[in-house]
Amino acid sequence: MTANDVSSTAELTGTEAHIEATEKYAAHNYHPLPVVLAEGDGAWVIDVDGKRYLDCLAGYSALNFGHSNERLIAVAREQLGHLTLTSRAFFNDKLSTFARALTRLTGKDMILPMNSGAEAVETAIKVSRKWGYEVKGVPAGQATIITMEGNFHGRTTTIVSFSDDEVATSGYAPFTTGFRSVKYGDIASIAAAIDDTTVAVLFEPIQGEGGVVMPPEGFLTDLRALCTERNVLMVADEIQSGLARSGKTFACDHEDVVPDIYVMGKALGGGIYPVSAIAANHDVMDVITPGSHGSTFGGNPLAAAIGTEVVAMLEEGTFQARSTEIGDLLEAGFRPLVGRGLSDVRVRGAWAGIDIDPTLMSGRQMSEALMARGILAKDTHGSTVRFAPPLVASDEDIAGLVAAVAEILTDVPRA
Ligand SMILES: Cc1ncc(COP(=O)(O)O)c(C=O)c1O
């Protein structure tokens, strides 16, 4: 009998045993790099064999403040000793503070707390539809929401209904109706798609899973004006782009634009706990009434305590400033590689997408080569790799990343 027999309670040790057991007992909904992580501190993680890696994925930006962030861990530990869950059937003494803090950060009147990012997006969809019927006067059952090609907003049945990623949608029909897809960043297509049934435009200010794709300059400003003019809610999914990742608190801040609904997640829980929320003003959020939406864990005291500290850290501005500095280093390091193995580079704050010449190697091969050099990153869409290191990464960490990419591109055999 081995440790991987289901009847065994023996502890698993070593990379191979963990991978074998995970592949055997957990569904194959991911294709992870063959590394088994056991420790994390700041921008670095350590695997079960003691090897160190620079974490350039940072939990898809949930770990903006780094692994084991002292302030967040202290708050979580403290709260664990008091109260973790009440459900919203009762008030708790942490949600009040969290809600006040997050409305201050967003400049909105109210928040609606949830847990995962997908739940927050679902919440924004429901609120937008309800607003459409009750405030805008859209005929019952006819609300439409405009979405963008290449989007990623999560994995629920409704959300994948407006995804154009075949792997994410295949086999999951029938889908939810009421969505119209347009080209990302194309203001004329959005204007043409809006009609009397349109309640919202749902978009990512920067498409993260799409490969750190940015809309044309001025798009956010134009979209704000269009949504106001046509009485349509501007719904910004800032789950990945927000909370300092792009160098600003929100990616919409790059054009000083304020959406009607902010959708937040990932780093709101500091990489410790799933915390998500939407924020909006009364004219929108007041459509929510008791019993019309909810979640057992949404707004629980542990989540709220961590979220409050996250807001406090963001209000100091240091993470946004560091994100910008890291972005400058990434830009300076990657830009010269365009034409020398890379076909394009997109950087906004500590967030970079590099497109590798597909004749040289795939994104997955680049990720594997980086892993061999002690750097963890994730490919997307075949030949793209995105980097989103924790915002506590040092200049040396970023220099090491850039040097490793350059070295791999130099070493790869050319036809
Ligand atoms: C922009 C965006 N929205 C929504 C989600 C879904 O978040 P979650 O995986 O927490 O459900 C993600 C996750 O990557 C995301 O990047």
The ligand as a Gaussian input file, in Angstrom:
#p B3LYP/6-31G(d) Opt

LIG

0 1
 C      -11.486000      40.412000     -14.151000
 C      -11.928000      39.196000     -13.399000
 N      -13.208000      39.083000     -13.019000
 C      -13.653000      38.021000     -12.334000
 C      -12.798000      36.987000     -11.971000
 C      -13.317000      35.810000     -11.215000
 O      -12.865000      35.807000      -9.905000
 P      -12.941000      34.465000      -9.040000
 O      -11.981000      33.487000      -9.639000
 O      -12.549000      34.889000      -7.650000
 O      -14.346000      33.983000      -9.112000
 C      -11.443000      37.078000     -12.357000
 C      -10.508000      35.993000     -12.014000
 O       -9.449000      35.834000     -12.585000
 C      -11.002000      38.199000     -13.078000
 O       -9.733000      38.331000     -13.466000

